[in-house]
Amino acid sequence: MTLSRPSPSTTGLDLAALNGSLLLVRVRSYEARVTTRFDTEGKPAIRCDVAVLDGPLANTSQGDVLLFGSALVRSLSDHEGEYVVGRLGQGARTGSNNAPWILLDPNDSDLRVAQDFLARRGVSVTPPPPAPVPPANPPNGSVGTATPMTTTASVTPTWGTTIQTGAATGQPTLPMTDEPPF
């Protein structure tokens, strides 16, 4: 056995460095109120594991991440226990606010990359149904949404959990563990 020093702490994901990258997000939970040194009142966040599937930081991942930002939180909050794949981008800036970080819908090639990534880790997923055709004149302020991928096979993933059926969707989903799958 080896005696080790702790790993250096990180401050989270550098979203600017990941802009345009394909991300696979394993949503662990919705946190209604997370306080930080910048906000003692608390803001909603998503606790998740994130794998970067392409771009300059491809083949990297970070477990137990808190994602903030109302657009990101909204797009991920209904997908607890699911994998969500999308390209990180920025929405339209409104007023004096910064442009929000968003997950854009993946294309078919992106979905295949995510499926292959998970398959190499012993997780079988079925891609989501095709995205609905957007209206000719989308409502003001609308942004893209990421696409959840649900597991469909009865497999034992390499990190030791078994597939269960999610209550919200009725589709099989992976239960959360303390160990990131990436």
PyMOL CGO cylinders between C-alpha atoms (Angstrom):
from pymol import cmd
from pymol.cgo import CYLINDER

trace = [
    CYLINDER, 0.00, 0.00, 0.00, 1.22, 3.51, -0.79, 0.3, 1, 1, 1, 1, 1, 1,
    CYLINDER, 1.22, 3.51, -0.79, 0.95, 6.59, 1.37, 0.3, 1, 1, 1, 1, 1, 1,
    CYLINDER, 0.95, 6.59, 1.37, -0.14, 9.45, -0.89, 0.3, 1, 1, 1, 1, 1, 1,
    CYLINDER, -0.14, 9.45, -0.89, -0.61, 13.19, -0.72, 0.3, 1, 1, 1, 1, 1, 1,
    CYLINDER, -0.61, 13.19, -0.72, -4.05, 14.59, -1.50, 0.3, 1, 1, 1, 1, 1, 1,
    CYLINDER, -4.05, 14.59, -1.50, -4.73, 15.65, -5.05, 0.3, 1, 1, 1, 1, 1, 1,
    CYLINDER, -4.73, 15.65, -5.05, -4.75, 19.39, -5.66, 0.3, 1, 1, 1, 1, 1, 1,
    CYLINDER, -4.75, 19.39, -5.66, -8.20, 20.87, -5.27, 0.3, 1, 1, 1, 1, 1, 1,
    CYLINDER, -8.20, 20.87, -5.27, -9.95, 22.15, -8.33, 0.3, 1, 1, 1, 1, 1, 1,
    CYLINDER, -9.95, 22.15, -8.33, -12.37, 25.01, -8.71, 0.3, 1, 1, 1, 1, 1, 1,
    CYLINDER, -12.37, 25.01, -8.71, -14.69, 23.15, -11.06, 0.3, 1, 1, 1, 1, 1, 1,
    CYLINDER, -14.69, 23.15, -11.06, -15.08, 23.11, -14.80, 0.3, 1, 1, 1, 1, 1, 1,
    CYLINDER, -15.08, 23.11, -14.80, -13.67, 25.88, -16.95, 0.3, 1, 1, 1, 1, 1, 1,
    CYLINDER, -13.67, 25.88, -16.95, -16.74, 26.37, -19.13, 0.3, 1, 1, 1, 1, 1, 1,
    CYLINDER, -16.74, 26.37, -19.13, -14.98, 28.86, -21.40, 0.3, 1, 1, 1, 1, 1, 1,
    CYLINDER, -14.98, 28.86, -21.40, -12.34, 26.22, -22.23, 0.3, 1, 1, 1, 1, 1, 1,
    CYLINDER, -12.34, 26.22, -22.23, -15.12, 23.71, -22.96, 0.3, 1, 1, 1, 1, 1, 1,
    CYLINDER, -15.12, 23.71, -22.96, -17.17, 26.02, -25.20, 0.3, 1, 1, 1, 1, 1, 1,
    CYLINDER, -17.17, 26.02, -25.20, -18.20, 24.05, -28.30, 0.3, 1, 1, 1, 1, 1, 1,
    CYLINDER, -18.20, 24.05, -28.30, -17.15, 20.69, -26.82, 0.3, 1, 1, 1, 1, 1, 1,
    CYLINDER, -17.15, 20.69, -26.82, -19.41, 17.66, -26.74, 0.3, 1, 1, 1, 1, 1, 1,
    CYLINDER, -19.41, 17.66, -26.74, -20.20, 16.81, -23.11, 0.3, 1, 1, 1, 1, 1, 1,
    CYLINDER, -20.20, 16.81, -23.11, -21.71, 13.73, -21.54, 0.3, 1, 1, 1, 1, 1, 1,
    CYLINDER, -21.71, 13.73, -21.54, -23.28, 14.67, -18.21, 0.3, 1, 1, 1, 1, 1, 1,
    CYLINDER, -23.28, 14.67, -18.21, -24.35, 12.04, -15.70, 0.3, 1, 1, 1, 1, 1, 1,
    CYLINDER, -24.35, 12.04, -15.70, -26.90, 13.92, -13.58, 0.3, 1, 1, 1, 1, 1, 1,
    CYLINDER, -26.90, 13.92, -13.58, -26.63, 12.92, -9.92, 0.3, 1, 1, 1, 1, 1, 1,
    CYLINDER, -26.63, 12.92, -9.92, -29.08, 15.34, -8.30, 0.3, 1, 1, 1, 1, 1, 1,
    CYLINDER, -29.08, 15.34, -8.30, -30.75, 18.73, -8.32, 0.3, 1, 1, 1, 1, 1, 1,
    CYLINDER, -30.75, 18.73, -8.32, -29.56, 20.91, -5.42, 0.3, 1, 1, 1, 1, 1, 1,
    CYLINDER, -29.56, 20.91, -5.42, -32.16, 23.59, -4.61, 0.3, 1, 1, 1, 1, 1, 1,
    CYLINDER, -32.16, 23.59, -4.61, -29.87, 25.90, -2.65, 0.3, 1, 1, 1, 1, 1, 1,
    CYLINDER, -29.87, 25.90, -2.65, -26.09, 25.81, -2.80, 0.3, 1, 1, 1, 1, 1, 1,
    CYLINDER, -26.09, 25.81, -2.80, -24.22, 28.58, -1.02, 0.3, 1, 1, 1, 1, 1, 1,
    CYLINDER, -24.22, 28.58, -1.02, -20.83, 29.76, -2.22, 0.3, 1, 1, 1, 1, 1, 1,
    CYLINDER, -20.83, 29.76, -2.22, -18.38, 32.43, -1.18, 0.3, 1, 1, 1, 1, 1, 1,
    CYLINDER, -18.38, 32.43, -1.18, -19.97, 34.61, -3.88, 0.3, 1, 1, 1, 1, 1, 1,
    CYLINDER, -19.97, 34.61, -3.88, -23.59, 33.89, -2.91, 0.3, 1, 1, 1, 1, 1, 1,
    CYLINDER, -23.59, 33.89, -2.91, -24.48, 33.22, 0.71, 0.3, 1, 1, 1, 1, 1, 1,
    CYLINDER, -24.48, 33.22, 0.71, -28.21, 33.10, -0.09, 0.3, 1, 1, 1, 1, 1, 1,
    CYLINDER, -28.21, 33.10, -0.09, -27.80, 30.02, -2.27, 0.3, 1, 1, 1, 1, 1, 1,
    CYLINDER, -27.80, 30.02, -2.27, -28.60, 29.23, -5.89, 0.3, 1, 1, 1, 1, 1, 1,
    CYLINDER, -28.60, 29.23, -5.89, -29.89, 26.06, -7.56, 0.3, 1, 1, 1, 1, 1, 1,
    CYLINDER, -29.89, 26.06, -7.56, -27.27, 23.74, -9.04, 0.3, 1, 1, 1, 1, 1, 1,
    CYLINDER, -27.27, 23.74, -9.04, -26.91, 20.32, -10.64, 0.3, 1, 1, 1, 1, 1, 1,
    CYLINDER, -26.91, 20.32, -10.64, -24.56, 17.79, -9.02, 0.3, 1, 1, 1, 1, 1, 1,
    CYLINDER, -24.56, 17.79, -9.02, -23.12, 15.66, -11.81, 0.3, 1, 1, 1, 1, 1, 1,
    CYLINDER, -23.12, 15.66, -11.81, -20.19, 13.87, -13.45, 0.3, 1, 1, 1, 1, 1, 1,
    CYLINDER, -20.19, 13.87, -13.45, -18.97, 15.36, -16.74, 0.3, 1, 1, 1, 1, 1, 1,
    CYLINDER, -18.97, 15.36, -16.74, -16.97, 13.68, -19.52, 0.3, 1, 1, 1, 1, 1, 1,
    CYLINDER, -16.97, 13.68, -19.52, -15.57, 15.75, -22.38, 0.3, 1, 1, 1, 1, 1, 1,
    CYLINDER, -15.57, 15.75, -22.38, -15.97, 13.74, -25.59, 0.3, 1, 1, 1, 1, 1, 1,
    CYLINDER, -15.97, 13.74, -25.59, -14.29, 16.05, -28.11, 0.3, 1, 1, 1, 1, 1, 1,
    CYLINDER, -14.29, 16.05, -28.11, -12.55, 19.39, -28.43, 0.3, 1, 1, 1, 1, 1, 1,
    CYLINDER, -12.55, 19.39, -28.43, -9.29, 20.58, -26.88, 0.3, 1, 1, 1, 1, 1, 1,
    CYLINDER, -9.29, 20.58, -26.88, -9.96, 18.81, -23.56, 0.3, 1, 1, 1, 1, 1, 1,
    CYLINDER, -9.96, 18.81, -23.56, -11.29, 15.56, -25.10, 0.3, 1, 1, 1, 1, 1, 1,
    CYLINDER, -11.29, 15.56, -25.10, -10.97, 12.38, -23.05, 0.3, 1, 1, 1, 1, 1, 1,
    CYLINDER, -10.97, 12.38, -23.05, -11.03, 14.18, -19.73, 0.3, 1, 1, 1, 1, 1, 1,
    CYLINDER, -11.03, 14.18, -19.73, -13.66, 13.95, -17.06, 0.3, 1, 1, 1, 1, 1, 1,
    CYLINDER, -13.66, 13.95, -17.06, -14.50, 15.33, -13.67, 0.3, 1, 1, 1, 1, 1, 1,
    CYLINDER, -14.50, 15.33, -13.67, -16.71, 13.70, -11.06, 0.3, 1, 1, 1, 1, 1, 1,
    CYLINDER, -16.71, 13.70, -11.06, -18.99, 15.31, -8.50, 0.3, 1, 1, 1, 1, 1, 1,
    CYLINDER, -18.99, 15.31, -8.50, -19.22, 18.71, -10.18, 0.3, 1, 1, 1, 1, 1, 1,
    CYLINDER, -19.22, 18.71, -10.18, -21.73, 21.42, -9.31, 0.3, 1, 1, 1, 1, 1, 1,
    CYLINDER, -21.73, 21.42, -9.31, -23.09, 23.21, -12.39, 0.3, 1, 1, 1, 1, 1, 1,
    CYLINDER, -23.09, 23.21, -12.39, -24.72, 26.60, -11.82, 0.3, 1, 1, 1, 1, 1, 1,
    CYLINDER, -24.72, 26.60, -11.82, -26.59, 28.91, -14.17, 0.3, 1, 1, 1, 1, 1, 1,
    CYLINDER, -26.59, 28.91, -14.17, -30.34, 28.91, -14.63, 0.3, 1, 1, 1, 1, 1, 1,
    CYLINDER, -30.34, 28.91, -14.63, -30.27, 27.71, -18.26, 0.3, 1, 1, 1, 1, 1, 1,
    CYLINDER, -30.27, 27.71, -18.26, -27.98, 24.74, -17.51, 0.3, 1, 1, 1, 1, 1, 1,
    CYLINDER, -27.98, 24.74, -17.51, -29.84, 23.86, -14.32, 0.3, 1, 1, 1, 1, 1, 1,
    CYLINDER, -29.84, 23.86, -14.32, -33.23, 23.98, -16.12, 0.3, 1, 1, 1, 1, 1, 1,
    CYLINDER, -33.23, 23.98, -16.12, -32.01, 21.76, -18.96, 0.3, 1, 1, 1, 1, 1, 1,
    CYLINDER, -32.01, 21.76, -18.96, -30.62, 19.10, -16.60, 0.3, 1, 1, 1, 1, 1, 1,
    CYLINDER, -30.62, 19.10, -16.60, -32.93, 19.20, -13.57, 0.3, 1, 1, 1, 1, 1, 1,
    CYLINDER, -32.93, 19.20, -13.57, -35.48, 16.70, -14.94, 0.3, 1, 1, 1, 1, 1, 1,
    CYLINDER, -35.48, 16.70, -14.94, -32.83, 14.09, -15.80, 0.3, 1, 1, 1, 1, 1, 1,
    CYLINDER, -32.83, 14.09, -15.80, -31.66, 12.85, -12.41, 0.3, 1, 1, 1, 1, 1, 1,
    CYLINDER, -31.66, 12.85, -12.41, -30.04, 9.43, -12.84, 0.3, 1, 1, 1, 1, 1, 1,
    CYLINDER, -30.04, 9.43, -12.84, -29.72, 9.83, -16.60, 0.3, 1, 1, 1, 1, 1, 1,
    CYLINDER, -29.72, 9.83, -16.60, -26.95, 10.61, -19.03, 0.3, 1, 1, 1, 1, 1, 1,
    CYLINDER, -26.95, 10.61, -19.03, -27.43, 13.84, -21.01, 0.3, 1, 1, 1, 1, 1, 1,
    CYLINDER, -27.43, 13.84, -21.01, -25.37, 14.61, -24.08, 0.3, 1, 1, 1, 1, 1, 1,
    CYLINDER, -25.37, 14.61, -24.08, -25.02, 18.04, -25.68, 0.3, 1, 1, 1, 1, 1, 1,
    CYLINDER, -25.02, 18.04, -25.68, -22.58, 20.63, -26.98, 0.3, 1, 1, 1, 1, 1, 1,
    CYLINDER, -22.58, 20.63, -26.98, -21.69, 23.39, -24.56, 0.3, 1, 1, 1, 1, 1, 1,
    CYLINDER, -21.69, 23.39, -24.56, -22.53, 26.78, -25.98, 0.3, 1, 1, 1, 1, 1, 1,
    CYLINDER, -22.53, 26.78, -25.98, -23.79, 30.18, -24.95, 0.3, 1, 1, 1, 1, 1, 1,
    CYLINDER, -23.79, 30.18, -24.95, -27.27, 31.60, -25.36, 0.3, 1, 1, 1, 1, 1, 1,
    CYLINDER, -27.27, 31.60, -25.36, -28.17, 35.18, -26.13, 0.3, 1, 1, 1, 1, 1, 1,
    CYLINDER, -28.17, 35.18, -26.13, -27.08, 37.86, -23.70, 0.3, 1, 1, 1, 1, 1, 1,
    CYLINDER, -27.08, 37.86, -23.70, -29.96, 39.80, -22.19, 0.3, 1, 1, 1, 1, 1, 1,
    CYLINDER, -29.96, 39.80, -22.19, -29.56, 43.26, -20.72, 0.3, 1, 1, 1, 1, 1, 1,
    CYLINDER, -29.56, 43.26, -20.72, -26.51, 43.53, -18.50, 0.3, 1, 1, 1, 1, 1, 1,
    CYLINDER, -26.51, 43.53, -18.50, -26.43, 39.78, -17.82, 0.3, 1, 1, 1, 1, 1, 1,
    CYLINDER, -26.43, 39.78, -17.82, -23.71, 37.56, -19.24, 0.3, 1, 1, 1, 1, 1, 1,
    CYLINDER, -23.71, 37.56, -19.24, -24.70, 35.16, -22.01, 0.3, 1, 1, 1, 1, 1, 1,
    CYLINDER, -24.70, 35.16, -22.01, -25.91, 31.96, -20.31, 0.3, 1, 1, 1, 1, 1, 1,
    CYLINDER, -25.91, 31.96, -20.31, -24.11, 28.64, -20.74, 0.3, 1, 1, 1, 1, 1, 1,
    CYLINDER, -24.11, 28.64, -20.74, -26.39, 26.09, -22.41, 0.3, 1, 1, 1, 1, 1, 1,
    CYLINDER, -26.39, 26.09, -22.41, -26.25, 22.54, -23.73, 0.3, 1, 1, 1, 1, 1, 1,
    CYLINDER, -26.25, 22.54, -23.73, -27.23, 22.43, -27.39, 0.3, 1, 1, 1, 1, 1, 1,
    CYLINDER, -27.23, 22.43, -27.39, -28.94, 19.45, -29.00, 0.3, 1, 1, 1, 1, 1, 1,
    CYLINDER, -28.94, 19.45, -29.00, -26.46, 16.88, -30.28, 0.3, 1, 1, 1, 1, 1, 1,
    CYLINDER, -26.46, 16.88, -30.28, -26.48, 15.73, -33.90, 0.3, 1, 1, 1, 1, 1, 1,
    CYLINDER, -26.48, 15.73, -33.90, -26.54, 12.04, -34.90, 0.3, 1, 1, 1, 1, 1, 1,
    CYLINDER, -26.54, 12.04, -34.90, -22.74, 11.86, -34.98, 0.3, 1, 1, 1, 1, 1, 1,
    CYLINDER, -22.74, 11.86, -34.98, -22.56, 13.33, -31.44, 0.3, 1, 1, 1, 1, 1, 1,
    CYLINDER, -22.56, 13.33, -31.44, -25.04, 10.72, -30.22, 0.3, 1, 1, 1, 1, 1, 1,
    CYLINDER, -25.04, 10.72, -30.22, -22.92, 7.92, -31.72, 0.3, 1, 1, 1, 1, 1, 1,
    CYLINDER, -22.92, 7.92, -31.72, -19.79, 9.28, -30.00, 0.3, 1, 1, 1, 1, 1, 1,
    CYLINDER, -19.79, 9.28, -30.00, -21.60, 9.29, -26.65, 0.3, 1, 1, 1, 1, 1, 1,
    CYLINDER, -21.60, 9.29, -26.65, -22.98, 5.78, -27.21, 0.3, 1, 1, 1, 1, 1, 1,
    CYLINDER, -22.98, 5.78, -27.21, -19.52, 4.47, -28.12, 0.3, 1, 1, 1, 1, 1, 1,
    CYLINDER, -19.52, 4.47, -28.12, -17.99, 6.14, -25.06, 0.3, 1, 1, 1, 1, 1, 1,
    CYLINDER, -17.99, 6.14, -25.06, -20.53, 4.47, -22.76, 0.3, 1, 1, 1, 1, 1, 1,
    CYLINDER, -20.53, 4.47, -22.76, -20.32, 1.12, -24.57, 0.3, 1, 1, 1, 1, 1, 1,
    CYLINDER, -20.32, 1.12, -24.57, -16.56, 1.01, -23.92, 0.3, 1, 1, 1, 1, 1, 1,
    CYLINDER, -16.56, 1.01, -23.92, -17.49, 1.27, -20.23, 0.3, 1, 1, 1, 1, 1, 1,
    CYLINDER, -17.49, 1.27, -20.23, -20.07, -1.51, -20.34, 0.3, 1, 1, 1, 1, 1, 1,
    CYLINDER, -20.07, -1.51, -20.34, -23.16, 0.72, -20.50, 0.3, 1, 1, 1, 1, 1, 1,
    CYLINDER, -23.16, 0.72, -20.50, -25.66, 0.16, -23.28, 0.3, 1, 1, 1, 1, 1, 1,
    CYLINDER, -25.66, 0.16, -23.28, -27.90, 3.10, -24.16, 0.3, 1, 1, 1, 1, 1, 1,
    CYLINDER, -27.90, 3.10, -24.16, -30.58, 3.78, -26.70, 0.3, 1, 1, 1, 1, 1, 1,
    CYLINDER, -30.58, 3.78, -26.70, -30.43, 7.18, -28.38, 0.3, 1, 1, 1, 1, 1, 1,
    CYLINDER, -30.43, 7.18, -28.38, -33.32, 9.52, -27.76, 0.3, 1, 1, 1, 1, 1, 1,
    CYLINDER, -33.32, 9.52, -27.76, -36.02, 9.91, -30.40, 0.3, 1, 1, 1, 1, 1, 1,
    CYLINDER, -36.02, 9.91, -30.40, -35.36, 12.51, -33.10, 0.3, 1, 1, 1, 1, 1, 1,
    CYLINDER, -35.36, 12.51, -33.10, -35.63, 16.09, -31.90, 0.3, 1, 1, 1, 1, 1, 1,
    CYLINDER, -35.63, 16.09, -31.90, -38.90, 17.82, -32.79, 0.3, 1, 1, 1, 1, 1, 1,
    CYLINDER, -38.90, 17.82, -32.79, -38.75, 20.21, -35.71, 0.3, 1, 1, 1, 1, 1, 1,
    CYLINDER, -38.75, 20.21, -35.71, -38.47, 23.74, -34.28, 0.3, 1, 1, 1, 1, 1, 1,
    CYLINDER, -38.47, 23.74, -34.28, -41.19, 26.26, -35.18, 0.3, 1, 1, 1, 1, 1, 1,
    CYLINDER, -41.19, 26.26, -35.18, -40.46, 28.66, -38.02, 0.3, 1, 1, 1, 1, 1, 1,
    CYLINDER, -40.46, 28.66, -38.02, -40.49, 31.58, -35.57, 0.3, 1, 1, 1, 1, 1, 1,
    CYLINDER, -40.49, 31.58, -35.57, -39.27, 30.35, -32.17, 0.3, 1, 1, 1, 1, 1, 1,
    CYLINDER, -39.27, 30.35, -32.17, -40.48, 32.23, -29.10, 0.3, 1, 1, 1, 1, 1, 1,
    CYLINDER, -40.48, 32.23, -29.10, -38.31, 35.11, -27.96, 0.3, 1, 1, 1, 1, 1, 1,
    CYLINDER, -38.31, 35.11, -27.96, -35.43, 34.01, -25.75, 0.3, 1, 1, 1, 1, 1, 1,
    CYLINDER, -35.43, 34.01, -25.75, -35.74, 30.29, -26.47, 0.3, 1, 1, 1, 1, 1, 1,
    CYLINDER, -35.74, 30.29, -26.47, -32.55, 28.24, -26.39, 0.3, 1, 1, 1, 1, 1, 1,
    CYLINDER, -32.55, 28.24, -26.39, -31.55, 24.72, -27.39, 0.3, 1, 1, 1, 1, 1, 1,
    CYLINDER, -31.55, 24.72, -27.39, -31.94, 21.86, -24.99, 0.3, 1, 1, 1, 1, 1, 1,
    CYLINDER, -31.94, 21.86, -24.99, -29.70, 18.88, -24.44, 0.3, 1, 1, 1, 1, 1, 1,
    CYLINDER, -29.70, 18.88, -24.44, -30.88, 15.37, -25.09, 0.3, 1, 1, 1, 1, 1, 1,
    CYLINDER, -30.88, 15.37, -25.09, -31.09, 12.70, -22.36, 0.3, 1, 1, 1, 1, 1, 1,
    CYLINDER, -31.09, 12.70, -22.36, -29.97, 9.17, -23.17, 0.3, 1, 1, 1, 1, 1, 1,
    CYLINDER, -29.97, 9.17, -23.17, -31.55, 6.36, -21.20, 0.3, 1, 1, 1, 1, 1, 1,
    CYLINDER, -31.55, 6.36, -21.20, -30.09, 2.94, -20.62, 0.3, 1, 1, 1, 1, 1, 1,
    CYLINDER, -30.09, 2.94, -20.62, -32.03, 0.01, -22.04, 0.3, 1, 1, 1, 1, 1, 1,
    CYLINDER, -32.03, 0.01, -22.04, -29.99, -3.14, -21.47, 0.3, 1, 1, 1, 1, 1, 1,
    CYLINDER, -29.99, -3.14, -21.47, -29.79, -5.18, -18.32, 0.3, 1, 1, 1, 1, 1, 1,
    CYLINDER, -29.79, -5.18, -18.32, -26.03, -4.95, -17.85, 0.3, 1, 1, 1, 1, 1, 1,
    CYLINDER, -26.03, -4.95, -17.85, -23.69, -4.52, -14.93, 0.3, 1, 1, 1, 1, 1, 1,
    CYLINDER, -23.69, -4.52, -14.93, -21.58, -1.44, -15.69, 0.3, 1, 1, 1, 1, 1, 1,
    CYLINDER, -21.58, -1.44, -15.69, -17.89, -1.63, -14.98, 0.3, 1, 1, 1, 1, 1, 1,
    CYLINDER, -17.89, -1.63, -14.98, -18.20, 0.41, -11.80, 0.3, 1, 1, 1, 1, 1, 1,
    CYLINDER, -18.20, 0.41, -11.80, -20.49, -2.16, -10.19, 0.3, 1, 1, 1, 1, 1, 1,
    CYLINDER, -20.49, -2.16, -10.19, -24.05, -0.82, -10.33, 0.3, 1, 1, 1, 1, 1, 1,
    CYLINDER, -24.05, -0.82, -10.33, -27.00, -2.49, -11.98, 0.3, 1, 1, 1, 1, 1, 1,
    CYLINDER, -27.00, -2.49, -11.98, -29.63, -0.98, -14.22, 0.3, 1, 1, 1, 1, 1, 1,
    CYLINDER, -29.63, -0.98, -14.22, -32.89, 0.14, -12.57, 0.3, 1, 1, 1, 1, 1, 1,
    CYLINDER, -32.89, 0.14, -12.57, -36.08, 1.63, -13.94, 0.3, 1, 1, 1, 1, 1, 1,
    CYLINDER, -36.08, 1.63, -13.94, -36.47, 5.37, -13.38, 0.3, 1, 1, 1, 1, 1, 1,
    CYLINDER, -36.47, 5.37, -13.38, -39.72, 6.45, -11.77, 0.3, 1, 1, 1, 1, 1, 1,
    CYLINDER, -39.72, 6.45, -11.77, -40.02, 9.67, -13.76, 0.3, 1, 1, 1, 1, 1, 1,
    CYLINDER, -40.02, 9.67, -13.76, -39.64, 8.18, -17.23, 0.3, 1, 1, 1, 1, 1, 1,
    CYLINDER, -39.64, 8.18, -17.23, -40.39, 4.48, -16.75, 0.3, 1, 1, 1, 1, 1, 1,
    CYLINDER, -40.39, 4.48, -16.75, -37.19, 3.93, -18.73, 0.3, 1, 1, 1, 1, 1, 1,
    CYLINDER, -37.19, 3.93, -18.73, -34.21, 2.10, -17.25, 0.3, 1, 1, 1, 1, 1, 1,
    CYLINDER, -34.21, 2.10, -17.25, -31.71, 4.47, -15.70, 0.3, 1, 1, 1, 1, 1, 1,
    CYLINDER, -31.71, 4.47, -15.70, -28.45, 4.08, -13.83, 0.3, 1, 1, 1, 1, 1, 1,
    CYLINDER, -28.45, 4.08, -13.83, -28.60, 4.57, -10.07, 0.3, 1, 1, 1, 1, 1, 1,
    CYLINDER, -28.60, 4.57, -10.07, -26.15, 7.03, -8.60, 0.3, 1, 1, 1, 1, 1, 1,
    CYLINDER, -26.15, 7.03, -8.60, -22.98, 5.84, -6.91, 0.3, 1, 1, 1, 1, 1, 1,
    CYLINDER, -22.98, 5.84, -6.91, -20.19, 7.70, -5.20, 0.3, 1, 1, 1, 1, 1, 1,
    CYLINDER, -20.19, 7.70, -5.20, -17.86, 6.63, -7.99, 0.3, 1, 1, 1, 1, 1, 1,
    CYLINDER, -17.86, 6.63, -7.99, -17.93, 8.46, -11.34, 0.3, 1, 1, 1, 1, 1, 1,
    CYLINDER, -17.93, 8.46, -11.34, -18.27, 6.14, -14.35, 0.3, 1, 1, 1, 1, 1, 1,
    CYLINDER, -18.27, 6.14, -14.35, -15.74, 8.00, -16.39, 0.3, 1, 1, 1, 1, 1, 1,
]
cmd.load_cgo(trace, "trace")
